[in-house]
Amino acid sequence: MAQESESSTVKSCCSTDRSSVVIAPKNLRLKAAVKPADSKPAANPDTAGMLFIPGGTFLMGTNDKEGFAADGEGPVHSVTVNSFYMDETAVTNEQFGRFIAATGYVTEAQRFGWSYVFHLFVSEEEAAKVKTVPQTAPWWYPVEGADWNHPEGPDSHIEGREDHPVIHVSWNDAMAYCEWAGRRLPTEAEWEYAGRGGLAQKRYPWGDELKQGGEHNCNIWQGKFPVKNHASDGYLGTAPAKSFKPNGYGLYNMAGNVWEWCSDWFSPAYYQSGENDNPPGPRTGEGRVMRGGSYLCHSSYCNRYRVAARSKNTPDSSTGNCGFRTVLSAPQQ
């Protein structure tokens, strides 16, 4: 299996993009990338399963020494967002299954014929079929037959995990769901504002300490990444979408569990642009923003479960640790 040695890997994001390996797609016919929906409030919005997030002005980003300057986490700057509704949890397997049943939509992982699965979750039979891995993230196996309904490969299923966040969804897949549901993806500013739960410049959605009273607050990696996870938080992979305590706005798992797609293109220089009134993100780019970190994040490799942390991936990429939640603009007073 072709890969670089562990010592030469880049200690950065625990996700990787689809172009990192070359696998011939099977009967691939992709639509043009979906454009983000506008942020105008719907006349009669269906807000079932959503919480109202009152608009306001907050300090976005961080100057924390634990931040990644190359990601453009700073400088801290004042941003205003209008009121909106946000899903209480990431979209679950059960919810995504209803979308599939209603529309017959085929995800990009299914159309490409493969998706990235973390190496410890791949069966010996499927692992033997893997011939190449991303050089900068060799713990990701491109597994043929892995998709939202078969998270670890064709010999797996989601039975018993209906309340877990859906994974192996690309940005384009998330946008297709939003179109069906009459919703949209949050802007990066909306996501961070909601993620902070009303707290100002705290490292996590609940405060500055990772644990409170010795209790875990999120689903991240414990142990030696990427070979041993002690799972002292109770989970090796995804946790149910309503795990752990919600933040001050009542939102679950805004840190860890799964990365969540935002509508914005990613740019490490965007915070210097001066856009601070409902900023929509850069006009163009190669990767879309992901927020929140995942169950694979660890302080030694991907300390991006902090509320100000940012990452990205290409809109057609899918992995076993990325999902999404939706928003709706609220009527403004």
Sequence and secondary structure as in RCSB ss.txt:
>XXXX:A:sequence
MAQESESSTVKSCCSTDRSSVVIAPKNLRLKAAVKPADSKPAANPDTAGMLFIPGGTFLMGTNDKEGFAADGEGP
VHSVTVNSFYMDETAVTNEQFGRFIAATGYVTEAQRFGWSYVFHLFVSEEEAAKVKTVPQTAPWWYPVEGADWNH
PEGPDSHIEGREDHPVIHVSWNDAMAYCEWAGRRLPTEAEWEYAGRGGLAQKRYPWGDELKQGGEHNCNIWQGKF
PVKNHASDGYLGTAPAKSFKPNGYGLYNMAGNVWEWCSDWFSPAYYQSGENDNPPGPRTGEGRVMRGGSYLCHSS
YCNRYRVAARSKNTPDSSTGNCGFRTVLSAPQQ
>XXXX:A:secstr
 B   GGGS  S S   GGGS    SS               SS   TTEEEE  EEEEES   TTS GGGT  S
 EEEEE  EEEESS  BHHHHHHHHHHH    HHHHHTEEEEEGGGS HHHHTT  B  TT TTEEEEET BTTB
TTSTT   TT TTSB  S  HHHHHHHHHHHT B   HHHHHHHHHTT SS SBTTBSSSSBTTB  SB   EET
TTEE  TTS SS   TT S   TTS   SSBSSEEEEEEE  TTGGGS   BS    S  SSEEEES  TT  TT
T    STT  EEE TT  BTTEE   EEE    
